[in-house]
Structures are given as C-alpha cells and as structure tokens.
Amino acid sequence: MASLNPVHFLWEVKNRIAVIRLDRPERKNPLTFESYAELRDTFRALPYADDVDVVVLAPNGGNFCSGGDVHEIIGPLVGMEMKELLAFTRMTGDLVKAMLNCTKPIIAAVDGVAVGAGAILAMASDLRVATPEAKCAFLFTRVGLAGCDMGACAMLPRIIGQGRAAELLYTGRSMSAQEGLDWGFWNAIHPAESLEAEARTLAGRIASGPTFAHGMTKTQLNHEWNMGLEQAIEAEAQAQAICMQTRDFERAYRAFVQKEKPAFEGN
C-alpha cells in the first residue's frame, strides 16, 4: 500500500510504517463525509497489505483532529431524514470497526485538539502518545447528541474506568494531557518537537518484532472483550499454537541458542 494516493488525507510509508495525517490544518483537521469513508476503506484494506506493519496517526499543523466539520457534516445532518442519518452513523462506526480489525497496531500521536470524532480516532488506536498541550474531548453532548458515539461507551470505560468515562461523556469537557496520562489514556507525554520522532521510534520497535504475532495479539485484545475467562484462555491457546507454527518462533529459538538478537520477518 506504499503507492496509495488518498484524496482526503496524507499518506506516507517508510520502513514498513504508514503515517496518516488529516490535511486541513487551517481548520484543525476536521473530518468530512469523504474523509470518513476514505479512512474506513484504507483501514479495511490494511489486513492485506504486506508492506505495512504499523500505522501512526499523526498531527498536522499543531493539531490532531477537530472532529466532524461543522459546515460540511453537522449542517447537512440537520436536514437529513432518519434513513440517511443512520447510514452516516453506521459509516462512522464502520471506521472504528475497520481500525479494530485491521490487524496492524495503530499509534495515535496527538498534539493540540483531538475532539469529537478526533478523540474517537485516538481512543480506537492501540497506543496513544501526546504532547502536554493535547486536549482531548468527547464533546458530543455539547452539540445536543449522546455521548455514545462510535463505540465510546464501550471502549472509553475500558481504558480509563467507568466513572471517569461517564464524566467526560456527560460533560463533554476536555481531558488534560496530565489527566489522560494519570488515567491511562495516554501511554506517554512528549514535547511537541519530539512527539512524532517518539511515535516513529515506538512504531519501529513494534515493526521490528514478530508482526504476524502482533496481529494475533491485536485480534485477541479486541475479541476477548466479549468472552468469558474460560473462552479467552481457550482462544489464546489456539492463537499461541498458531504462532508456534511460524518461522519467527523458530528464529527466536535459534537466536536465543546462539545468544543473538532474533531478526523477525513476520512469517
């Protein structure tokens, strides 16, 4: 997918790491109907990409994403009928599903605002790093909507806890970078000038690992939400048995015996 040429966001692949940036920095990178759909389709294609192992969602112009564009999304939604509205909300949810099911670890690197659907993009990522200036808000109630958007009521409590999630979803207030770090939403805080370098370093560390096994880990992290403990243990037994058939497992063993660092190849 290195040759992908998207219309509604920037795309770069280097060293098996794909970097995505929304490309409307003058408006803090809002989403449109078209960018939602193009992002969804891109993440749906990623399971079949053999040249991408990790994805970084990066800021542009000092901001991550200001959510749905007021004029290009919210305005038109006011005039739609239920059938059209449901088609839209299902499409936005499909973006989150595609992120969860893409088999590639996703790192959100957040600077500036990540609000509304922008906060959801960060939430749906596997790992999240931010700057001290990052402000994350699930502000749906501030535009007269419920906080249960794009999986927020299912996913956010699992990350930061039920009470904290309820506060953010009811009030729509911004979560500061320090709060997010203390609550486990952010994995780390970095200065703005080093944020992307740190995200790429983390991505590179993951990409150098057993990437087939990483895909299995991501699948199990998501699927086990809906499993009982015994089901989860059995699912992990099957997943691990599959990974034990990979050449990377053998490579790791041989490297250990020879007291070398394994060179994984993702198969």
TORZATI-634340 format. One record per residue: residue in one letter; x, y, z of N, C-alpha, C, O in turn. Coordinates in steps of 0.1 Angstrom, whole numbers, padded with zeros to 4 digits, always signed. Each point is the difference from the previous one (the first is absolute). Layout:
BEGIN
AXYZXYZXYZXYZ...
! end
This chain:
BEGIN
M+0008-0012+0000-0008+0012+0000+0008+0013+0000-0005+0011+0001A+0019-0013-0003+0008+0012+0000-0004+0010-0011+0003+0012+0002S-0008-0018-0013-0004+0009-0011-0014+0006+0001-0004+0007-0009L-0002-0009+0020-0014+0006+0002+0001+0015-0001+0009+0006+0005N-0019+0000-0012+0000+0014-0003-0014+0005+0005-0008+0004-0009P+0006-0002+0022-0013+0004+0004-0003+0015-0003+0009+0008-0002V-0022-0005+0001-0004+0013-0004-0002+0009+0013+0003+0012-0001H-0007-0018+0012-0005+0008+0011+0009-0001+0012-0003+0006+0011F+0015-0012-0012+0010+0001+0011+0013-0003-0006+0001-0005-0011L+0010+0008+0019+0013-0003-0005+0004-0014+0005-0004-0005+0010W+0012-0002-0019+0004-0013+0002+0015-0002-0003+0005+0004-0011E+0002-0010+0020+0015-0003-0002+0003-0013+0006-0004-0004+0010V+0012-0004-0018+0005-0013+0006+0015+0000-0001+0006+0002-0011K+0000-0004+0022+0015-0001+0001+0003-0010+0010-0005+0000+0012N+0014-0010-0015+0005-0010+0009-0012-0008+0006+0000-0004+0011R-0010+0002-0020-0012-0008+0003-0009+0006+0010-0008-0006+0007I+0010+0019-0005-0009+0008+0009-0008+0010-0009+0006+0008-0007A-0019-0009+0008-0008+0010-0007-0004+0011+0009-0004-0002+0012V+0005+0014-0017-0004+0012+0008-0012+0007-0008+0001+0003-0011I-0011-0001+0019-0012+0007-0005-0002+0013+0007+0001+0001+0012R-0003+0010-0020-0003+0013+0005-0013+0006-0007+0000+0000-0012L-0009+0004+0020-0011+0008-0007+0006+0013-0005+0009+0005+0007D-0014+0000-0018+0007+0010-0007-0008+0013-0001-0002+0005-0011R-0004+0000+0022-0006+0013+0000+0004+0008+0012-0008+0003+0009P+0021-0001-0008+0006+0006+0012-0006+0014+0003+0000+0004+0011E-0004+0003-0021-0006+0014+0002-0013-0001+0008-0004+0010+0006R-0002-0022-0005-0013-0001+0007+0002-0011+0011-0010-0006+0005K+0022+0003-0001+0003-0010+0010-0004-0014-0004-0003-0008+0008N+0004+0006-0021-0002-0014-0006-0013-0006+0003+0000-0011+0006P-0011+0017-0010-0013-0007+0002-0002-0011-0010+0006-0001-0010L-0016-0008+0014-0004-0010-0009-0012+0004-0008-0008+0008+0004T+0007-0014-0016-0011+0002-0009-0006-0013-0003+0005-0011+0003F-0017+0011-0010-0006-0013-0004+0011-0008-0008+0001-0012+0001E+0006+0019-0010+0009-0007-0009+0012-0005+0007+0005-0011-0002S+0001+0018+0012+0012-0004+0007-0004-0012+0009+0008-0009+0002Y-0020+0010+0005-0004-0012+0007+0000-0013-0008+0006-0010+0004A-0012+0011-0016-0001-0012-0009+0014-0004-0005+0002-0012+0000E+0006+0021-0003+0013-0004-0005+0009-0006+0011+0007-0009-0003L-0008+0014+0015+0007-0006+0011-0005-0014+0002+0008-0009+0002R-0021+0008-0001-0006-0014+0002+0005-0010-0011+0004-0011+0004D-0004+0015-0016+0004-0009-0011+0015-0003+0001+0004-0011-0003T+0004+0021+0007+0014-0003+0002+0003-0010+0011+0008-0009-0002F-0014+0011+0013+0002-0010+0011-0006-0013-0003+0005-0011+0004R-0015+0010-0012-0006-0013-0005+0010-0007-0009+0001-0012+0000A+0007+0020-0007+0010-0007-0009+0013-0004+0007+0007-0008-0005L-0004+0014+0016+0013-0003+0007+0002-0014+0004+0012-0004-0001P-0022-0004+0004+0004-0014+0003+0006-0008-0011+0007-0009+0002Y-0008+0014-0014+0005-0006-0012+0013+0006-0005+0006-0004-0010A-0001+0014+0017+0012+0008-0004+0012-0007+0006+0001-0002+0012D+0008-0003-0021+0012-0007+0005+0012+0010+0001+0011-0005+0003D-0013+0018-0005+0011+0009+0001-0003+0010+0012+0008+0010+0001V-0018-0012+0007-0003+0008+0012-0001-0008+0012-0008-0010+0000D+0015+0013+0010-0001-0008+0013-0006+0008+0011-0006-0006+0010V+0008+0019-0010-0005+0009+0011-0006+0013-0007+0005+0004-0010V-0015+0002+0016-0006+0012-0005+0002+0011+0011-0003-0003+0012V+0007+0015-0016+0000+0011+0009-0010+0011-0005+0001+0004-0011L-0010+0000+0020-0009+0011-0003+0007+0012+0006+0001+0002+0012A+0003+0008-0021+0009+0011+0005-0008+0013-0001-0010+0001-0008P+0014+0009+0015-0006+0013-0001+0005+0007-0012+0009-0004-0007N-0015+0016+0004+0003+0008-0011-0002+0014+0003-0011+0004+0004G+0021+0005-0004-0001+0014+0003-0003+0002+0015-0007+0010+0003G+0011-0019+0006-0001+0002+0014-0013-0005+0006-0003+0002+0011N-0005-0009-0019-0013-0006+0005-0002-0013-0006+0005-0004-0011F-0012-0005+0018-0003-0013-0005-0013-0001-0008+0001-0002-0012C-0012+0005+0018-0013+0000-0007-0011+0007+0008-0001-0003+0012S-0006+0012-0019-0010+0008+0007-0014-0007-0001-0010+0007+0002G+0009-0019-0007-0013-0007-0001-0007+0003-0013+0007+0004-0010G-0019-0007+0010-0008+0002-0012-0001+0015-0004-0003+0008+0009D+0005-0005-0021-0001+0014-0005-0014+0006+0002-0010-0006-0004V+0010+0017+0011-0013+0006+0003-0008+0003-0012-0012-0002+0000H+0018+0007-0010-0007+0005-0012-0003-0012-0010-0010+0000-0007E+0020-0009+0006-0001-0011-0010-0006-0012+0005-0004-0009-0008I+0003+0007+0022-0007-0012+0005-0012+0004+0009-0011-0004-0003I+0013+0012+0013-0010+0003+0010-0012+0007-0007-0011-0003+0002G+0015+0013-0010-0011+0008-0007-0009-0009-0009-0012+0000+0002P+0018-0008-0011-0008-0009-0008-0008-0011+0008-0011-0003-0004L+0016-0001+0016-0007-0010+0008-0013+0005+0005-0010-0007+0001V+0010+0020+0002-0012+0006+0005-0012-0002-0009-0012+0000+0004G+0015+0000-0017-0011-0001-0010-0003-0014-0005-0008-0002-0009M+0015-0008+0015-0002-0014-0005-0012-0007+0007-0003+0004+0011E-0002-0014-0018-0010-0009+0006+0007-0011+0007+0012-0002-0001M-0020-0006+0009+0006-0010+0008+0008-0010-0008+0011-0004+0005K-0016-0001-0016+0007-0010-0008+0014+0005-0004+0010-0007+0001E-0009+0020-0005+0013+0006-0003+0009+0001+0012+0012-0002+0000L-0018+0006+0011+0008+0002+0012+0006-0013+0005+0011-0001+0004L-0019-0010-0004+0004-0013+0004+0011-0005-0009+0010-0006+0004A-0011+0009-0017+0011-0004-0009+0013+0007+0003+0011-0006+0000F-0012+0019+0004+0012+0007+0004+0006-0005+0013+0012-0003+0001T-0020+0001+0009+0005-0005+0013+0006-0014-0001+0010-0003+0007R-0016-0005-0015+0006-0013-0003+0013+0001-0007+0009-0008+0003M-0008+0017-0012+0012+0002-0008+0012+0004+0010+0011-0005-0001T-0014+0014+0010+0010+0005+0009+0004-0011+0010+0012-0002+0003G-0022-0006+0001+0003-0012+0008+0009-0010-0008+0008-0007+0006D-0011+0006-0019+0008-0010-0008+0015+0004+0000+0008-0008-0002L-0005+0021+0003+0014+0005+0000+0006-0006+0013+0012-0006-0001V-0018+0007+0012+0005-0006+0013+0002-0015-0002+0010-0006+0004K-0020-0001-0009+0001-0014-0002+0012-0004-0009+0007-0009+0003A-0005+0017-0014+0011-0003-0009+0013+0002+0008+0010-0007-0003M-0009+0017+0011+0012+0002+0008+0003-0011+0009+0011-0005+0002L-0022+0000+0005+0002-0012+0009+0004-0012-0007+0007-0009+0005N-0012+0007-0018+0002-0012-0007+0011+0000-0010+0001-0010-0008C+0007+0020+0008+0010+0002-0011+0012-0009+0002+0009-0001-0009T-0007-0005+0021+0011-0009+0004+0013+0007+0001+0010-0006+0004K-0009+0019-0006+0012+0007+0001-0001+0009+0013-0010+0007+0002P+0020-0007+0007-0001+0009+0011+0000+0015-0005+0007+0003-0009I-0015+0005+0016-0002+0014-0004+0004+0008+0012-0004-0002+0012I+0013+0012-0015+0005+0009+0010-0006+0014-0003+0002+0005-0011A-0009+0001+0020-0005+0014-0001+0010+0009+0006+0003-0001+0012A+0002+0011-0019+0010+0010+0005-0008+0013+0000-0002+0006-0011V-0002-0001+0022-0010+0011+0001+0007+0013+0005+0006+0000+0011D-0008+0010-0019+0004+0014+0005-0012+0009-0002-0008-0003-0009G+0007+0013+0017-0012+0009-0002-0013-0007+0003-0001-0007+0010V-0009+0010-0018-0013-0005+0002-0002-0014-0006+0004-0003-0011A-0011-0005+0019-0005-0013-0004-0014-0001+0006-0002-0005+0011V-0008+0010-0018-0013+0002+0006-0010-0007-0009+0002-0002-0012G-0014-0002+0018-0010-0006-0008+0005-0013-0006+0006-0009+0007A-0008+0008-0020+0005-0012-0007+0015-0001+0000+0006-0011-0001G+0001+0022+0003+0014+0000+0002+0004-0007+0012+0010-0008+0000A-0017+0010+0011+0002-0008+0012-0002-0014-0002+0006-0009+0006I-0016+0005-0014-0004-0014-0003+0012-0006-0007+0004-0012+0003L+0002+0019-0013+0011-0006-0007+0012-0003+0009+0006-0011-0001A-0004+0020+0011+0010-0003+0010-0004-0012+0008+0008-0009+0003M-0020+0009+0002-0005-0011+0009+0001-0014-0007+0003-0010+0006A-0006+0010-0019-0001-0013-0008+0014-0005-0004+0001-0011-0005S+0009+0019+0008+0014-0004-0003+0005-0009+0011-0006-0001+0011D+0016-0007-0014+0005-0009+0010+0009+0006+0011+0000-0004+0011L+0008+0014-0016+0008+0008+0009-0001+0014-0003-0003+0004-0011R+0004+0005+0022-0002+0014-0002+0011+0008+0007+0003-0002+0012V+0004+0011-0019+0009+0009+0006-0004+0014-0003-0007+0002-0010A+0011+0007+0018-0006+0014-0001+0011+0010+0004+0010-0003+0007T-0013+0016-0010+0008+0011+0006-0007+0006+0012-0012-0003+0002P+0019+0010+0006-0006+0007+0011-0012+0009-0004-0008+0003+0009E+0008+0002-0021-0010+0009-0005-0012-0008-0005-0010+0007-0004A+0010-0020+0003-0011-0007-0006-0013+0001+0009+0001-0001+0012K-0012+0004-0019-0013+0001+0007-0009-0010-0007-0003+0001-0012C-0002-0010+0019-0009-0011-0005-0014+0002+0006-0001+0000+0012A-0009+0001-0020-0014+0001+0005-0010-0007-0009+0001+0000-0012F-0009-0008+0019-0011-0007-0006-0012+0009+0001-0009-0002+0009L+0008+0012-0018-0009+0011+0003-0014-0001-0007-0006+0010-0003F+0002-0022+0001-0013-0003-0007-0012+0007+0007-0009+0005-0007T+0009-0005+0020-0011+0006+0007-0001+0015-0002-0010+0006+0002R+0022+0000-0005+0000+0014-0002-0006+0005-0013-0003+0011-0002V+0000-0021-0007-0008+0003-0012-0013-0007+0000-0006-0003-0010G+0001-0001+0022-0013-0005+0002-0001-0015-0003-0011-0005-0002L+0022-0002+0002+0000-0015-0003+0004-0008+0012+0005+0006+0010A-0008-0019-0011+0004-0009+0011+0015-0002+0000+0007+0001-0011G-0001-0005+0022+0014-0003+0001+0003-0013-0006+0012-0003-0002C-0022-0005-0001+0002-0014-0005+0002+0001-0016-0008-0005-0007D+0020+0009+0003+0003+0002-0014+0012-0009-0004+0010+0001+0006M-0012-0008-0017+0012-0008-0006+0007-0009+0010+0012-0002-0001G-0020-0003+0011+0006-0010+0009+0005+0006+0013+0006-0007+0008A-0008+0020-0006+0006+0007+0012-0005-0007+0013+0008-0001+0009C-0021-0002-0008-0005-0005+0013+0005-0015+0002+0000-0004+0012A+0005-0002-0022+0006-0014+0002+0015+0001+0003+0005-0008+0008M+0002+0017-0016+0014-0001+0001+0006+0010+0010+0010-0004+0007L-0015+0016-0005+0006+0009+0009+0001-0005+0014+0010+0002+0007P-0021-0008-0002+0000-0005+0014+0011-0011+0002+0006-0001+0011R-0003-0006-0021+0010-0011+0001+0014+0006+0001+0009-0006+0005I-0008+0018-0010+0014+0007+0000+0002+0008+0012+0010-0001+0007I-0020+0009-0003+0002+0009+0012-0009-0003+0012+0001+0007+0010G-0010-0017-0012-0010-0002+0011-0013+0006-0002-0002+0010-0006Q-0008-0017+0012-0014+0004-0002-0003+0014+0004-0007+0008-0007G+0011-0004+0020-0004+0013+0005+0007+0011-0008-0007+0010-0003R+0019-0011+0000+0007+0010-0008-0006+0001-0014-0002+0012-0005A+0000-0023-0001-0006+0001-0013-0014+0006+0000-0003+0008-0008A-0005-0011+0018-0013+0006+0002+0001+0015+0001-0008+0007-0006E+0017-0002+0014+0002+0014+0001+0003+0007-0013-0007+0010-0004L+0016-0016-0003+0004+0006-0013-0011+0000-0010-0002+0009-0008L-0006-0020+0008-0010-0002-0010-0013+0008+0003-0007+0004-0009Y+0005-0002+0022-0012+0008+0004+0003+0015-0002-0008+0008-0004T+0020-0004+0008+0003+0015+0000+0006+0005-0013-0002+0012-0003G+0009-0021-0004+0007+0005-0012+0012+0008+0003+0006+0006-0010R-0001-0005+0022+0011+0008+0003+0013-0006-0005+0001-0012-0003S+0009+0020+0002+0013-0004-0005+0007-0008+0011+0000+0004+0012M+0007-0015-0016+0009-0007+0009+0014+0005-0002+0005+0000-0012S+0001+0005+0022+0013+0006-0002+0010-0011-0003-0003-0012+0003A+0015+0015-0008+0010-0010-0003+0004-0007+0013+0002-0012+0000Q+0000+0019+0011+0004-0006+0013-0011-0010+0005+0003-0010+0004E-0016+0015-0005-0010-0009+0004+0000-0013-0009-0001-0011+0006G+0002+0013-0018+0001-0012-0009+0011-0009+0003-0001-0012-0001L+0013+0017+0004+0011-0008+0004-0003-0007+0013+0003-0012+0001D-0008+0019+0009-0002-0006+0013-0011-0011-0001+0000-0010+0007W-0010+0012-0016-0011-0009-0001+0003-0012-0010-0008-0009-0001G+0019+0009-0005+0004-0011-0009-0005+0002-0014+0001-0009-0008F-0007+0021+0004-0004+0002-0014+0013+0002-0008+0001-0006-0011W+0008+0014+0015+0013+0002-0007+0010-0010+0005+0001-0002+0013N+0007-0004-0021+0011-0008+0004+0012+0008+0004+0008-0005+0008A-0007+0017-0014+0012+0008+0003-0003+0014-0004-0009+0002-0009I+0015+0008+0015+0000+0014-0004+0014+0004-0005+0010-0002+0007H-0010+0009-0019+0013+0004-0005-0001+0015-0004-0011+0004-0004P+0021+0004+0004+0000+0013-0006-0004+0000-0014+0003-0010-0007A-0009+0021+0002-0005+0000-0013+0010-0002-0011-0002-0007-0010E+0014+0012+0013+0011-0001-0010+0005-0014-0001+0007-0003-0010S-0009-0006+0019+0004-0014-0001-0011-0010+0000+0003-0012-0001L-0015+0017+0000-0012-0009+0000+0001-0010-0011-0001-0013+0002E+0002+0017-0014+0000-0009-0011+0012-0009-0001-0002-0012-0003A+0013+0017+0007+0012-0008+0000-0002-0012+0011+0004-0011-0003E-0010+0015+0014-0002-0010+0010-0010-0011-0005+0001-0012+0003A-0012+0017-0010-0010-0009-0005+0006-0009-0011-0003-0012+0000R+0012+0017-0008+0006-0008-0010+0010-0010+0006+0001-0011-0004T+0006+0015+0015+0009-0009+0007-0008-0012+0006+0004-0012-0002L-0016+0015+0008-0008-0010+0005-0006-0009-0011+0000-0012+0001A-0004+0018-0012-0004-0008-0011+0010-0009-0006-0002-0011-0003G+0015+0017+0002+0011-0008-0005+0003-0012+0009+0003-0011-0004R-0004+0013+0017+0002-0011+0010-0010-0011-0002+0003-0012+0000I-0016+0016-0003-0010-0010-0002+0002-0007-0014-0001-0012-0001A+0004+0020-0009+0002-0005-0013+0012-0010-0001+0000-0009-0009S+0009+0010+0018+0012-0009+0000-0003-0013+0007+0008-0009+0000G-0020+0008+0006-0003-0012+0007-0007-0010-0008+0000+0002-0013P-0006-0012+0018-0007-0011-0007-0014+0005-0005-0010-0001+0008T+0009+0007-0019-0012+0008-0004-0012-0009-0002-0011+0004+0002F+0013-0017-0007-0011-0009+0000-0006-0002+0014-0012+0001+0002A+0021-0003+0007-0005-0001+0014-0006+0012+0006-0010+0000+0008H+0015+0012-0012-0006+0013+0004-0015+0000-0005-0009+0005+0007G+0007-0009-0020-0014+0000-0005-0009-0009+0008-0011+0003+0003M+0017-0014+0002-0008-0009+0008-0003+0006+0014-0011-0001+0005T+0021+0008+0000-0002+0007+0013-0011+0010-0001-0009+0001+0008K+0009+0007-0019-0011+0010-0002-0013-0006-0001-0010+0004+0006T+0009-0015-0014-0013-0007-0001-0005-0005+0013-0012+0002+0003Q+0021-0008+0005-0005-0005+0013-0004+0011+0010-0009-0001+0007L+0017+0012-0007-0003+0011+0008-0015+0005-0002-0007+0004+0009N+0003-0004-0022-0013+0005-0003-0011-0011+0001-0010+0003+0006H+0013-0015-0010-0010-0010+0001-0003-0004+0014-0011-0004+0004E+0021+0004+0005-0002-0005+0014-0009+0010+0008-0003-0004+0012W+0000+0016-0017-0010+0008+0007-0013-0007+0003-0006+0001+0010N+0002-0010-0020-0013-0006+0001+0001-0015+0004-0010-0007-0002M+0021+0003+0008+0002-0014+0004+0000-0001+0015+0004+0009+0007G-0009-0021-0003+0003-0003+0014+0014-0005+0002+0007-0001-0010L-0002+0000+0022+0014-0004+0003+0004-0013-0007+0010-0001-0006E-0019-0009+0008+0004-0013-0006+0001+0001-0015+0008-0006-0006Q-0018+0013+0000+0001+0002-0015+0012+0007-0004+0007-0004-0010A-0003+0014+0018+0012+0008-0004+0013-0009+0001+0009+0001-0008I-0009-0009+0019+0012-0008+0001+0001-0010-0011+0011-0003-0005E-0022-0003+0001+0000-0009-0012+0004+0007-0013+0007-0005-0008A-0013+0017+0006+0003+0007-0012+0015+0004+0000+0006-0001-0011E+0000+0004+0022+0014+0003+0000+0009-0012-0002+0010+0000-0006A-0015-0012+0011+0007-0012-0002+0001-0003-0015+0010-0004-0006Q-0021+0006-0001-0001-0002-0015+0009+0010-0007+0008-0004-0009A-0009+0016+0013+0008+0011-0006+0015-0003+0002+0008+0002-0010Q-0004-0006+0022+0014-0002+0002+0005-0013-0007+0012+0000-0005A-0020-0010+0003+0004-0012-0007+0002+0004-0015+0009-0005-0006I-0017+0014+0001+0002+0005-0014+0013+0007-0001+0008-0003-0009C-0005+0012+0019+0013+0007-0001+0012-0009+0002+0011+0003-0006M-0013-0014+0013+0011-0009+0001+0004-0008-0013+0010-0006-0001Q-0019+0007-0009+0003-0005-0013+0007+0009-0009+0004-0003-0011T-0002+0016+0015+0007+0010-0008+0015-0002+0000+0006-0005+0010R+0000+0010-0021+0015+0000+0000+0006+0009+0010+0011-0002+0005D-0019+0013-0002+0006+0009+0010+0002-0006+0014+0009+0003+0007F-0018-0013-0004+0002-0007+0013+0012-0008+0000+0008+0000+0009E-0005-0006-0021+0012-0008-0001+0012+0009-0001+0011-0003+0006R-0012+0015-0012+0011+0009-0001+0004+0005+0014+0012+0001+0004A-0022+0001+0004+0002+0005+0014+0008-0011+0008+0009+0003+0008Y-0013-0015-0010+0006-0011+0008+0015-0001-0005+0009-0001+0009R-0007+0001-0022+0014-0002-0005+0009+0012+0005+0012-0002+0003A-0018+0014-0003+0008+0012+0004+0003-0001+0015+0011+0003+0004F-0020-0008+0004+0002-0002+0014+0012-0010+0002+0009+0003+0008V-0010-0014-0015+0011-0010+0002+0013+0006-0004+0010-0003+0007Q-0010+0011-0017+0013+0006-0005+0003+0013+0007+0010+0006-0003K-0018-0002+0013+0002+0012+0007+0001+0012-0009+0008+0009+0002E-0018-0009-0011-0001+0012-0009-0014+0005+0001-0009-0006+0006K+0007+0018-0012-0013+0006+0000-0007-0005-0012+0005+0000-0011P-0018-0005+0013-0007-0005-0012-0003+0011-0010-0004+0011+0003A+0004-0015-0016-0004+0009-0011-0013-0006-0005+0000-0009-0008F-0011+0015+0012-0013-0005-0004-0004+0004-0014+0005+0011-0004E-0012-0019-0003-0004+0003-0013-0015+0000-0002-0005+0002-0012G-0003-0004+0022-0014+0001-0001-0007-0012-0006-0011+0001-0005N+0018-0012+0006-0006-0013-0006+0004-0012+0009-0005-0011-0003
! end
